[in-house]
Amino acid sequence: MFTKIKYKQGELILEWRDGDDNESVVHAMTSTEDPRPEFHTALQALTAHVLRVCQFPIDYADEMKIIGVALSENDHQGRGVVVTATKKLPGLKAPLVINTPHVTESEGEQPGALRQESIDLIEELIAEAVRFRKGERAQQDMFADQQKAA
């Protein structure tokens, strides 16, 4: 299970855990190789989630950039997520950093609940992270030759 997916200033950071709650192995991968364009599309699609959870007006999406997702899962609340975004503000050199509140599937129809449309977006981002981890990049598949030879 991925626990962190972050892309900022040309660096991709992936963190994931294998195993269960009793015994698990944590992995981390950092790369400056560019992921597929679909990765960037999937990451930026979470802007809608940020706007909804933070109750921002739709025009607040202007100059907003999603830079990361922290994921969690447990038996009681199901999946949970915190999305991190930045937003350029007029006249300032540094952007505003926005972290959504941690929302979970178990919150049902509450305003900040993790809804199906957000789950679908997160699953697409996770699929792109898996592709990157397996060697698929923006302009090449690192392991394609090895797979053909096997």
Secondary structure, 3 states (H helix, E strand, C coil): CEEEEEEECCEEEEEEEEECCCCEEEEEEEECCCCCHHHHHHHHCCHHHHHHHCCCCHHHHCCEEEEEEEEEEECCCEEEEEEEEEECCCCCCCCEEEECCCEEHHHCCCCCCCCHHHHHHHHHHHHHHHHHHCCECCCCECCHHHHHHC
